[in-house]
Amino acid sequence: MELRMRYRLTQPTTASLLVLATTAVLMAVSCAAKDLPEAFDKCKRDSNFDKCLVDAVNKAIQILKPGNKEFEVPALEPLHVKSLVIDAGTAPINLRQTLKNVMVTDMISTSKIQRYRTDLDKYLIICDSFTGRIQMLGDYEMSGRILLLPITGNGRANITLVNTKIEHRLIGEPFEKDGVQYMRLKEYRVSFDPKRVYMHFENLFNDATLSQTMNRFLNDNWETVFNELKVGYAKSFGRIFREISNRLFEKIPMDSIFLR
Ligand SMILES: *[C@@H]1O[C@H](CO)[C@@H](O)[C@H](O)[C@H]1NC(C)=O
């Protein structure tokens, strides 16, 4: 009885075979090695490689700006970020800041990569870029201390970085799929060096007057304040950039991205 039951359960029907076959085909299609989108320029690994990448990637980023369905790359501008959590634990600032439903605008259109330094034998890509404006708008929640002053609040936030030098450090590792070599990023480290940061947190202390005073104080001391927060922002952006980059790296064989 039990045996027969099991036999029945595992007996494949035409319908289930069809489903299996379709699934297998779909999987093969979505896992098959892809090539870079046609509009991208490719670079050969020769003495001009780092220079070639500057132009190729600058062009590629603008092409990817509205997103790319084939590679499941989301829209990069505006870039929607569900949440950014920043813990700044070192004196004189001791703060937890959460930003939710963040819209990052202007970042892609005002970005230019200036220089690459690569060592693909070590799966290492370093680049310097300059971004005219990064505007982050979202819902914030904050509590802790800034420059010894207690700060607390929730509401709309606007954090805008102006003329920011960014160093990107992409640390990759090789992996193989169907006998083909790919590279994926283990780490994507970002460091921000803005010329100016503007911050506005609506409704601090749930009090309009105190809020205005505190916002003025934060902006007068933007450099000290941002220095404490920037590692948190950099970590969040590093994670986002890594995930987006890997959408391409994990689907396109390394030799199809960086020609030999
Ligand atoms: C955000 O702040 C920047 C800098 O102060 C300002 O230029 C911009 O208009 C603000 N954005 C919004 C939506 O309020």
PDBQT file of the ligand as one rigid body, heavy atoms in Angstrom, charges set to zero:
ROOT
HETATM    1  C1  LIG A 301      18.065  69.570  -0.666  1.00  0.00    +0.000 C 
HETATM    2  O1  LIG A 301      19.124  70.377  -0.210  1.00  0.00    +0.000 OA
HETATM    3  C2  LIG A 301      19.868  71.025  -1.240  1.00  0.00    +0.000 C 
HETATM    4  C3  LIG A 301      21.010  71.777  -0.584  1.00  0.00    +0.000 C 
HETATM    5  O2  LIG A 301      20.566  72.656   0.366  1.00  0.00    +0.000 OA
HETATM    6  C4  LIG A 301      18.943  71.950  -2.025  1.00  0.00    +0.000 C 
HETATM    7  O3  LIG A 301      19.659  72.560  -3.078  1.00  0.00    +0.000 OA
HETATM    8  C5  LIG A 301      17.779  71.146  -2.588  1.00  0.00    +0.000 C 
HETATM    9  O4  LIG A 301      16.862  72.002  -3.239  1.00  0.00    +0.000 OA
HETATM   10  C6  LIG A 301      17.072  70.373  -1.474  1.00  0.00    +0.000 C 
HETATM   11  N1  LIG A 301      16.090  69.485  -2.086  1.00  0.00    +0.000 N 
HETATM   12  C7  LIG A 301      14.810  69.495  -1.747  1.00  0.00    +0.000 C 
HETATM   13  C8  LIG A 301      13.927  68.536  -2.478  1.00  0.00    +0.000 C 
HETATM   14  O5  LIG A 301      14.360  70.206  -0.880  1.00  0.00    +0.000 OA
ENDROOT
TORSDOF 0
